[in-house]
Amino acid sequence: MPFTALNSRIVEARIGPGQRMFSQRGAMLAYRGEVSFTPNIQGGQGGIGSMIGRRVAGEATPLMTVEGTGTVMFGHGGHHVHVVDLTGETLYVEADRLLAFDGSLQQGTMFMGSQGGVMGMVRGQVTGQGLFTTTLKGVGSAAVMAHGGVIELPITPQRPVHVDPQAYVAHRGDVRNKLSTALGWRDMVGRGSGEAFQLELSGQGTVYVQASEKKL
């Protein structure tokens, strides 16, 4: 059930009998055919365990289940949309950045502490708490949202990538995360928050970075 980009902010998905997908509530812009939209109370394909994980994580991003026969257009808040195609690997993504995804993907949460997502890493560094982040695993597609578009940066064992946590959208592959502090150019020009956090991703995979650091 691949997504087709209609423009930089709207994607379209075709759904048929026996198929389903999940999206953020309120993300449906228009549809053709016989399609139903119902609130999802089981945390997507991951079931109750995923739902509990999301609640513990403080991820208050409600989902809806999309079923039927037809085509559905998705977009939200005028954000840019980027499609990630998975072939069996795992995508790690902030819950509020997920626009829609195939029902064939297994949804879950990964414990990285207790405050929800990579931005929780920043808060956790100060408060001593940690975080969860949402995972999607399997074969299928996911549409993620970002400010100003997304670039894909390869991560290799020889070349780790350092990302501003506010610019992080998602990553996939066999990737390790480490949050560090450093006095950087932001502090020198007076734009830094005082903590100057950097997210270091190492291993083998891809990180998706948004062009603007605004929150969704």
N, C-alpha and C positions, 0 to 999 in steps of 0.2 A: 504494500500500500504506500508507494513512494509519494512524497510531496512534490508538487510542481510550483515553482515560484512564479506568481503573476506579476509581482514587482518586488522591490526590496523590502516591503513591509507586509505583504499578503502572500500566503501560500494556499494552494488548493490540494485537497486529498480526495481520491475516489474510494468509496467504500461499497462492498458488495455483500451478498447473503453469506452469513456465517462469519463475517469479519466484524471487528469493532476497533475503536480507537479511543483514546482519552485526551482530553484537553482541559486547559484552565476554563473555569466557568466564566462566561462572558466573552470568550475568545471567538465564538462563531460569528462571522460577519454576514454570511448568506449561504444558502444551499439550494441545490436542485434535486428533485426526486423525493422518495419516501424515506426520510431520515428522522430518527428520534434522538432526543437528548435527555438524559436522566442524570440526576445527581449521583455521584459515586461515593459510597460510604465504606468501601472496603480497601481504599488505598491503591487502586489500580490493580494490575495483574499480581502484585505482591500480596494481596489479601489483607487480613486483619493485622498481621504482624507489621506489614508496611505502614498501615494506617497508624498503629500505635507508635511506631518509630517516628513518623512525621509529627505526631502530636507532641511526643517527648522533645523532639527537636525544635519545637516552636514554629514549625513550618505551616503557617495557616493559609496555604494556597489550595483552595478547594478544586476538585476535579469533576468533570462530567463525562459520562460514557456516551459515545456516539455509535449508533448502529443503524442498519437499514441498507438501502440501495440508492446511490446517488453520488453527488460531489458536494464537498463542503469547503468553504473558504474561511481561513482563520487569520486573525491578526489581533493585536491588542495594544492600545495606548499609542499607536503610531510608531512603535519600536521596530527597528530592523529585525528581520527574521533570517536565521541561518539554519540550513538543513544538514543534519549529521546522519550519514548512512552507516549502520552497524552491521558487521558480518560475523558476529559471535562474541565480540569483545564487550567490555563494560564502559559505559559513559558515566562520568561523575559530573553532576550539574546542580547548581543552586535551584531549589524548588520553584522560586518565583521567576526563574528564567525559562522554565519549561512552558512552551506554548501548546504543543500537542505531540503525541507519539503513538506509534503502532501498538495495538493491543497484544501483539505477539511478543513484545518486549517484557521481560520480567522486571518489575519495579521493586526497589528495596531502599534501605538506608544503610549507610556505612558510618560507624561510630568514629568520630574524630574528636570527641569531647561531648559537650552538652549544650551548645548554644546555637547550632544551626548554620551549616554552610561555611564557606571560606571566610565570609565576613565575621562569622563566629570565631574563627581562629584569631582574628585581630582582637575582638572583645575578650576572648578567652585568655589571650596572652596577658591581659591586664588583670582580669578578675580571677584567674585560676581555673575557670571553667573551660570546657572544650566544645565539640560540635558534632553534628551529624551532617551528612550531605546525601542527596538523592542519587540513586544508581539506577541505570537502565541497562539490561544485559540481554543479548540474543541477536537475532537477525531481524532487522527492520529499520525504520527511520524515526528520527525525532527532530522537531522544529524548536529551536531555542531563540530567545529574544536578546537583543543587545542594543546599546546606544551607539549610533554612528557606524554600524556595520561591524563585521567580525573578520579577523585575520587568523589563519591557522599557522601555528609555529611548531615545527617538529622538535621533539625531545629525543636526544640520543645519549648513550652512556658517556660519550666524549663531550657532549655539549648540553649541559642542563640549561634551563630557561628560568630567568628571574622575572616575576610579574608583580606589578602593583596589585594588591588584593582587590581594590575597587575596579580594576580593569579585567579581572578574571571572570570568565563566563562558564567554562567547563573544560574537562580534559578526558582523555581516554587512553587506554593502554596500560602497560606495566610501569606505572609512574609512582614515585614516592614524593611526598610533600614535606617541606620543612619551612617554617616561618622564622624569619630572622629580622633583627633590627640593624639598621645601619644609618649613619649620617650621610645623607645623599644630597643631590642638587636641590631637592624640594626645600630642605631646611636652609640651604644656603641662599635661596631666593625668597624665603619667607612664606612658602606655600605649605610647608609640612605641618602635620598635626602634632609633631613633637616625638612621635614614636618611630616614624620612618620605617614602617614594616615592608618587608619584601617576602613574596612567596616563591620559594625555590622548588622547581619541579625537575626531578632527575629520573633517569631510566630510559624506557623506550615507549614513545607514544606521541600524542599531539595535544597541545593546549590551545584553547579558543579564547582570544582576547578581544575585548570590545574597544572601539576607537575613542570612546568617551568614558570618563570615570563617574558619570552620574549614576545614582541608584535607580533601579526600576520602580 
